[in-house]
Amino acid sequence: MNTWRQKYHIEPKKGWLNDPNGLCFFKGYYHVFYQYAYEPEGGNKYWAHLRSKDLLFWEEAPIFLSPDKDFDKSGVYSGCALVKEDTMHIFYTGNVKHKGDFDYINTGRESNTVHVVSKDGEHIDSRNVVMYNKDYPKGLTLHVRDPKVFEYENKYYMVLGARTMEDKGEVLIFESEDLENWKYIRTFETMARFGYMWECPDLFEINGQWILMACPQGVQGGKYEFQNIHSCVYFIIEGDFRTNGYISEYKEVDFGFDFYAPQTFMHDGRRLLLGWMGMPDADYTNPTLEYGYQHCMSVFRELDFKDNTLYMKPVKELESIRKPVFEYAEEKVIYKNTDDKRAFELEISNFGESLKIEIFDTVKLDFDANRGDLELSFIANGYGRDARYLKIKSLDSLRIMIDSSSLEIFVNDGKYVMSARMYPSNYSDIKVSGNIRGKLYSLDI
Ligand code: FRU
């Protein structure tokens, strides 16, 4: 029996999932599209489609986009949705790889920016290329992709990730009056090279602060920083993003093993984020492959910006499926999971200098104030995952979203997050020791 099937995270029944795409609220439904391949180990990319009224129960809609045009035949790559009156506008990258002896960096590839119009969010009314490689600024390789479009002060803006001929990652900004004709206005980059390609950019304002999120590929890390092969960061933008704005600093979005290519959108005054719980090119694996599928999404997270930091917390909808099972107010507690439940939320306030948690037979969390870090490590079943470290002096609170095969650890009120897939072979105990108060809920959906 497959015990790793997620209870409250989006994942495919069969096949491969990567980036969330086209997140929006349209005609009474939240829509999630995502990068999908029929082959569980990856293949030509489609846009799969789900919709939900409450961010909890998802219905599957037919495949929205297939790589069936000359301008996207090697994959309908990542992109976004913009809802304008009663119309859904989709932008994505039409990926084309020519057959032949090419390097696929400077030759043999096309990255076409495609605009799709849909009146009902299910059928395509029009689909045409609005920019080809020749329309992007000079000095770039053929790697330009992942449009994110938004409206600001009566104009439309698009960010696109790019790789320069000097092998440097950056983000391009375009402007439009009508969503069809796009004019390049400027580039966001760092002084020093920061990865060779920036994928999946997103630019948004939150509490008066402009934030540029992106996934730099190939940033080399140390024990506490950039521990994965590719990263996800947010840049804080000072000034006007259209003119004199510049990157003043960056912070990492996630400190775990499996988190990449997040996208945000606004609805009802909330900025929500969904990320892919996967890591391209990583040397760890996912044993769900034996059941014919791979990867899942994170939970939806609500963003806030304060103290110059982006905070994330699971959306409040997830609180409606909580069933209290245990209250912690002791030094050492073991919860014996005799019901074989697999979806939990563990909420902890910490008052001590050290804290240890063991989740099933698989994951260990260890905070030590003298050492100055929170260590997330695998006792067993890591499938190549070993340990990740978060440098923190004090640990005030933890909120851990546990599903059959994933963990999302929100630290200090969501100031930091560590996300990881985990594949327990036995779901018996959750052990906690430290000077803590807390609650364990099972999440029943
Ligand atoms: C990020 C990414 C995007 C691309 C898509 C292809 O994971 O590489 O840059 O559009 O995946 O599936």
Residues whose N, C-alpha, C, O or C-beta is under 5 A from the ligand:
A	BS01	FRU	D19 Q35 K45 Y77 S78 R145 D146 E199 C200 A261
